[in-house]
Amino acid sequence: MSVRATLVAAILFAGVLGSGASQAATYAYVSNADSQDISVFSLDKSSGSLAAVETVPVGGTVMPMALSPDHLRLYAALRSKPYSVVSFAVNPLDGRLIELSRAPLADSMAYVSTDASGRYLFSASYGGNLLAVNRIAADGVVGDVQQTVKTGPMAHAIRNAPDNRYVFASVLGSDAWLRLKFDASNGQLTEDAAPAYSLPAKSGPRHFVFSPDHRFVYLIDELDGKLHVLAFDSTRDKVKPVQTVSILPPDFSGDKPWGADVHVTPDGRFLYATERTSNTLAVYRVDAKSGELTRVGTYQTEKQPRGFNIDPSGKYLLAVGQLSSNMSAYRIDRNTGALALIGQYPVGKGANWIEIVEFEGTNGN
């Protein structure tokens, strides 16, 4: 980190700690690949309305992002050369971003995430057919690549298991969901000889999430319009299939499905998934005991909805489309999971990823 960045970060967080009482605040970050910037919004928790805070230029095709476990850093991956990750400091008082540094990535990365400790950044390369690990310094700044692991074609997502002992990765081109042993002491990954879960041919596994209680995994396919429910054994970090459902609307008439993203509400009661051919959000009720899904409804949303997210309170869902210039904000019905449109807000070109963070009020003690 440069001297200037170090000083700026120190001043920023000294101001936060010494500011006395402050209000809880929620901020949303949208990466815009084609306009090469990040849109920053504040979210009103009482109404769900959004207010633009700033637009941050990044000088590259910014796509996947991830927050550090303490939420004080935002990591944004650039998929244009030179492939790199930008480490930002997040100001809890107003949501603004301060660039701290840039570090190389092993390739063009479709997905980034951190381990539970926040000491390592994982990434998956769709074009490079690999997974990678970058070390994260004590100040939250990403450093150089320390390991790469070759995969089958089109690695798409990578996330740590809740216990941080293993890492899982979806590989679209080989229809596989991989398990890799993770050594948190040095950041090393060791791949199992066989996939943790093998999917039907040409499924195209893409993104996945763990349920809040860590009992289930929800894995969305890109190519066949399906979503898989997997029971997760947290003692052995293994899965077994429970259910497969369609993410396609009942009147789907496109040439082929194009699944994108999946998220679960913080209370685990509802799941949402996007499908890009029909420009829809599918909503499901989650059975708390079995993890099985029952469709609640299907909603039209922004064109080519690659990314969306749910705020930490579970009250609101924000969605963007790569072929849309707006972000849609929805209120989530706490009883049914149904969505009600609150409003639409301008974003940059090629919007594709959303991260949302909530800061509790500080009292200066």
C-alpha positions in Angstrom: 0.0 0.0 0.0 1.3 3.5 -0.8 2.0 6.0 2.0 -0.8 8.1 0.8 -3.3 5.2 0.9 -2.1 4.3 4.3 -2.6 7.8 5.6 -6.0 8.1 4.0 -7.2 4.8 5.5 -5.8 5.7 8.9 -7.6 9.1 8.9 -10.8 7.5 7.6 -11.1 4.9 10.3 -9.8 7.2 13.1 -12.7 9.4 12.2 -15.1 6.5 12.4 -13.8 5.4 15.9 -13.8 8.9 17.3 -17.0 10.1 15.8 -19.3 9.3 18.8 -22.8 8.1 18.2 -23.7 7.4 14.5 -26.7 5.9 12.7 -26.8 2.3 11.4 -26.4 2.4 7.6 -26.7 0.1 4.6 -24.9 0.5 1.4 -25.1 -1.2 -2.0 -22.3 -1.5 -4.5 -22.9 -2.2 -8.2 -20.1 -3.2 -10.6 -20.6 -1.8 -14.2 -18.4 -3.7 -16.6 -18.9 -1.6 -19.7 -18.7 1.8 -18.1 -15.8 0.5 -16.0 -17.0 1.9 -12.7 -18.8 1.1 -9.4 -22.1 2.7 -8.4 -22.5 3.4 -4.7 -25.9 3.8 -3.1 -27.2 4.2 0.4 -30.3 2.1 1.3 -33.1 3.5 3.5 -34.0 0.5 5.7 -37.4 1.9 6.6 -38.6 2.4 3.0 -36.2 0.5 0.8 -35.5 3.6 -1.3 -32.0 4.2 -2.6 -29.9 7.4 -2.9 -26.8 7.7 -5.1 -23.6 8.3 -3.1 -20.9 8.3 -5.8 -19.6 6.6 -8.9 -16.1 5.2 -8.6 -14.1 4.8 -11.8 -11.9 1.7 -11.9 -10.3 1.8 -15.4 -11.2 -1.7 -16.3 -14.0 -4.2 -16.9 -15.1 -4.6 -13.4 -17.3 -7.6 -12.7 -17.2 -9.9 -9.6 -16.8 -8.3 -6.2 -16.6 -9.5 -2.6 -16.7 -8.0 0.9 -14.2 -8.8 3.6 -15.7 -10.6 6.6 -15.5 -7.4 8.7 -17.1 -5.5 5.8 -14.4 -2.8 5.9 -12.9 -3.8 2.5 -14.4 -4.3 -0.9 -12.6 -6.3 -3.5 -13.4 -5.8 -7.2 -12.0 -8.0 -9.9 -11.1 -6.6 -13.4 -11.7 -8.9 -16.3 -9.8 -6.7 -18.8 -6.0 -6.8 -19.0 -4.0 -6.5 -16.9 -6.2 -8.8 -14.8 -6.2 -7.4 -11.3 -8.1 -7.0 -8.1 -8.7 -3.6 -6.6 -8.8 -3.3 -2.8 -11.1 -0.6 -1.5 -11.6 0.7 2.0 -15.3 1.1 2.8 -16.2 4.2 4.9 -19.0 3.0 7.4 -20.2 6.6 7.8 -21.2 7.3 4.2 -20.4 4.2 2.2 -17.7 5.9 0.0 -14.8 3.9 -1.3 -11.1 4.7 -1.1 -8.8 2.7 -3.4 -5.9 1.2 -1.4 -4.1 -0.9 -3.9 -4.2 -3.2 -7.0 -2.8 -6.7 -7.2 -2.5 -9.2 -10.1 -5.0 -12.0 -10.6 -4.0 -15.3 -12.2 -6.4 -14.8 -15.1 -9.8 -13.2 -16.0 -11.8 -14.2 -12.9 -15.6 -14.8 -13.0 -15.9 -15.0 -9.3 -14.1 -13.9 -6.1 -14.7 -14.6 -2.4 -12.7 -14.7 0.8 -12.1 -17.4 3.3 -13.8 -17.1 6.7 -10.8 -15.4 8.3 -10.4 -12.8 5.6 -6.8 -13.7 5.1 -7.1 -15.2 1.6 -8.9 -14.3 -1.6 -10.3 -17.1 -3.8 -11.0 -16.7 -7.4 -12.4 -18.8 -10.3 -11.5 -18.3 -14.0 -14.0 -19.2 -16.7 -11.6 -18.7 -19.5 -8.4 -19.9 -17.8 -10.0 -23.1 -16.4 -8.4 -22.6 -13.0 -8.9 -21.6 -9.4 -6.5 -19.3 -7.6 -5.6 -18.0 -4.1 -4.2 -14.5 -3.3 -2.9 -13.7 0.2 -4.7 -10.8 2.0 -2.5 -8.8 4.4 -3.4 -7.8 7.9 -4.6 -4.4 6.7 -7.1 -6.1 4.3 -5.2 -5.4 1.1 -4.9 -8.2 -1.4 -1.4 -9.3 -2.4 0.1 -11.5 -5.1 -1.2 -14.8 -6.3 0.2 -17.7 -4.2 -1.4 -20.7 -5.8 -3.3 -21.8 -8.9 -5.2 -25.1 -9.4 -6.2 -26.3 -12.8 -9.8 -27.4 -13.3 -11.9 -28.7 -16.1 -13.2 -26.1 -18.6 -15.0 -22.9 -17.4 -14.6 -22.8 -13.6 -17.3 -20.4 -12.5 -17.6 -20.0 -8.7 -15.6 -20.7 -5.6 -16.7 -20.4 -1.9 -15.4 -21.7 1.4 -17.5 -24.2 3.5 -18.9 -22.6 6.7 -16.3 -24.4 8.8 -13.4 -23.1 6.5 -11.9 -26.5 6.3 -12.9 -27.0 2.7 -13.5 -24.9 -0.4 -16.1 -25.8 -3.1 -16.0 -24.7 -6.7 -18.4 -25.1 -9.6 -17.0 -26.0 -13.0 -19.5 -25.3 -15.8 -17.8 -27.2 -18.7 -17.2 -30.4 -16.8 -20.6 -30.4 -15.0 -18.8 -30.8 -11.7 -18.9 -29.3 -8.2 -15.4 -29.7 -6.7 -14.2 -30.0 -3.1 -10.8 -28.9 -2.1 -9.2 -29.2 1.3 -8.2 -25.8 2.6 -5.3 -25.2 5.0 -6.1 -21.9 6.7 -2.6 -21.7 8.1 -1.0 -21.1 4.7 -3.9 -20.7 2.3 -3.1 -23.9 0.3 -5.8 -25.8 -1.6 -5.7 -29.6 -2.3 -8.3 -30.9 -4.7 -10.1 -34.2 -4.0 -9.6 -36.9 -6.6 -13.4 -37.0 -7.4 -15.9 -34.2 -7.5 -18.0 -33.6 -4.4 -21.1 -33.8 -6.7 -21.4 -34.7 -10.4 -24.2 -33.1 -12.4 -26.0 -34.4 -15.6 -24.2 -33.7 -18.8 -24.5 -30.1 -20.1 -26.1 -28.8 -16.9 -23.5 -26.1 -16.6 -23.2 -25.6 -12.8 -22.7 -21.9 -12.1 -23.3 -20.2 -8.7 -24.1 -21.7 -5.3 -24.9 -20.7 -1.8 -25.1 -22.4 1.6 -28.3 -22.0 3.7 -27.9 -19.8 6.8 -28.1 -22.9 9.0 -25.4 -24.6 6.9 -27.6 -27.7 6.3 -28.1 -27.2 2.6 -26.4 -26.0 -0.6 -28.4 -24.5 -3.4 -26.6 -24.8 -6.8 -27.9 -23.1 -10.0 -27.2 -24.4 -13.5 -26.5 -22.0 -16.4 -27.4 -24.3 -19.3 -30.5 -26.4 -18.4 -32.7 -24.1 -16.4 -32.4 -26.2 -13.2 -31.5 -25.5 -9.5 -30.3 -28.3 -7.2 -30.9 -28.7 -3.5 -28.1 -30.6 -1.8 -28.1 -31.7 1.9 -24.8 -30.7 3.4 -23.2 -32.8 6.1 -21.1 -30.3 8.0 -19.2 -32.9 10.0 -17.7 -34.4 6.8 -18.3 -31.6 4.4 -20.1 -33.8 2.0 -23.5 -33.5 0.1 -26.3 -35.7 -1.2 -29.1 -34.7 -3.6 -32.5 -33.7 -2.2 -34.4 -32.0 -5.0 -34.0 -30.5 -8.5 -36.4 -27.7 -9.6 -36.9 -25.6 -12.7 -36.0 -21.9 -12.6 -37.9 -21.3 -15.9 -41.2 -19.4 -15.9 -44.2 -21.6 -16.8 -44.6 -19.9 -20.2 -40.9 -20.0 -21.1 -40.5 -19.8 -24.9 -36.8 -19.1 -25.3 -34.4 -21.2 -27.4 -32.3 -22.2 -24.4 -32.2 -21.5 -20.6 -29.6 -19.1 -19.2 -29.4 -19.4 -15.4 -27.4 -16.8 -13.6 -27.5 -16.1 -9.8 -29.0 -17.5 -6.6 -29.4 -16.0 -3.1 -31.3 -17.0 0.1 -32.8 -14.6 2.7 -30.8 -14.3 5.9 -33.5 -16.2 7.8 -33.4 -19.0 5.3 -37.1 -18.9 4.5 -37.0 -17.9 0.8 -34.7 -18.4 -2.2 -34.4 -16.3 -5.3 -32.9 -17.2 -8.7 -32.4 -15.3 -11.9 -32.8 -16.5 -15.5 -31.5 -14.3 -18.3 -33.3 -15.5 -21.4 -36.7 -14.7 -19.9 -35.4 -11.8 -17.8 -37.0 -13.2 -14.7 -36.6 -13.7 -10.9 -38.0 -17.0 -9.6 -39.1 -17.0 -5.9 -39.3 -20.2 -3.7 -40.4 -21.0 -0.2 -37.8 -23.1 1.6 -38.9 -26.0 3.8 -37.0 -25.5 7.0 -36.7 -29.2 7.8 -36.1 -30.8 4.4 -34.6 -27.8 2.5 -37.0 -28.5 -0.4 -38.3 -25.6 -2.5 -41.8 -24.6 -3.5 -42.3 -21.9 -6.1 -44.0 -18.8 -4.9 -43.9 -16.9 -8.2 -42.0 -15.5 -11.1 -41.3 -11.8 -11.7 -40.1 -9.8 -14.7 -36.9 -7.9 -13.9 -34.1 -6.0 -15.6 -32.9 -7.2 -19.0 -30.4 -10.0 -18.8 -30.3 -10.2 -15.0 -26.8 -11.5 -14.3 -26.6 -10.3 -10.7 -28.8 -9.5 -7.7 -28.5 -9.5 -3.9 -30.6 -9.3 -0.7 -29.9 -6.8 2.1 -28.8 -8.1 5.5 -32.1 -7.4 7.1 -33.9 -9.6 4.5 -36.4 -6.9 3.7 -35.1 -5.8 0.3 -33.8 -7.3 -3.0 -31.8 -5.4 -5.5 -31.4 -6.6 -9.1 -29.5 -5.4 -12.2 -29.3 -6.5 -15.8 -26.3 -6.4 -18.1 -28.5 -4.9 -20.9 -30.3 -2.4 -18.6 -29.4 1.0 -17.4 -31.4 0.6 -14.1 -31.3 -1.3 -10.9 -34.7 -2.5 -9.5 -35.4 -2.4 -5.8 -38.0 -4.8 -4.4 -39.6 -5.2 -1.0 -39.7 -8.8 0.2 -43.0 -9.9 1.8 -41.8 -11.4 5.1 -44.7 -13.9 5.1 -44.8 -15.1 1.5 -41.4 -14.1 -0.1 -43.3 -12.2 -2.8 -41.7 -9.2 -4.4 -43.1 -5.7 -4.7 -41.3 -3.2 -6.9 -40.2 -0.1 -4.9 -38.4 1.8 -7.6 -35.7 1.8 -10.3 -32.4 3.6 -10.1 -29.8 4.5 -12.8 -26.6 2.5 -12.8 -23.7 2.3 -15.3 -23.4 0.2 -18.4 -23.1 -3.6 -18.2 -24.2 -3.8 -14.5 -23.6 -7.3 -13.4 -22.8 -7.7 -9.7 -24.2 -6.3 -6.4 -22.7 -6.4 -2.9 -24.7 -5.0 0.1 -23.3 -4.2 3.5 -24.9 -3.0 6.8 -23.0 -1.2 9.5 -24.5 -1.0 13.0 -24.4 2.3 14.8 -21.2 3.1 16.8 -21.2 4.8 20.2 -17.5 5.8 20.4 -16.8 3.6 23.4 
